[in-house]
Amino acid sequence: MNTTSVKNIRQMSMIDARRFATARLSSATDDLLVIDDISHFDFSEQALQMSFLIFCYCTSGRCHFTVNSQTLCLESGDLFIGVGEQILAKKDVSNDFSAKIILVSHECMQDSIVGLHQLWPFLLYIYKHPVIHLDAAERIWVEGSYTEVLRRVKAYSHRYRRESVTALIRLFYFDMCDVLARRAPVAHTQQTSSYNIFDKFIHLLSDNFRSERNVSWYSDQLCLTPKYLSEVVKNVSGRTAGQWIANFVVMEIKQLLANTSLSVKEIAVRLNFSNQSFLGKYFKNATGFSPSDYRK
């Protein structure tokens, strides 16, 4: 299948990808999807702009495609990692091409990588080298990891299903860092200024998000301007400082609503909101649910 030009760009969300999913982590949200069959994906006449994390392991055949104008070839035994905002366009695909895919929303990715400072030095390497040629042992590891994630995602009766899947994703990140360290030893030993700033920001945020929600407070602590901090954070992680702050706050509200008997008013006091109405608006703007509806 060949395509000589791309007519337009189509935005593709996790909701759009849902219909291809073999299994989903949640029926209420689309934060992690596992896909076994990609034969229904057709973007020969369109490029797809995606805003989620992609792990695509080629099991047979080959696929030539572009990511943000970079031409790549994915062959049997290769792993493609798509990070941040990316535009994918298909150029040529063999008839026997098949792959296994895991899609992770930015929100789910942020939840699972908080505190994993080992990952940040490798992000630039992944941006530049999104296709990783795996050796035999690494292929066995990827195939086993995919099988175990799929098994856990399908374990619908497991009381701690989400937590176990999140733990598996975190373990996968650590193993991926080990794989990348053998290919990018400089990145493993030397962090750039941007990664250092991001790492300090995340640690500062994890300690203070319950009381501080303004980017300017964090930039002041780091002796940076708010604009520069947000630019650095977005370049490293794909999200602005403000989005990271909101994600931490919203995840804490979710945790308190789901796992405690605290009233919304008490949660508002704990997280330094002026009143429960302001917390409710903040939470609904981020999730689409009121705190009471989410708790139900």
PyMOL commands that set and color helices and strands:
alter all, ss='L'
color gray80, all
select helices_A, chain A and resi 14-20+106-113+120-128+136-153+161-181+185-189+193-208+215-221+226-237+241-259+264-270+276-287+291-295
alter helices_A, ss='H'
color red, helices_A
select strands_A, chain A and resi 8-12+23-24+32-35+46-50+53-60+62-67+70-75+78-82+86-93+98-104+131-133
alter strands_A, ss='S'
color yellow, strands_A
deselect
rebuild
show_as cartoon
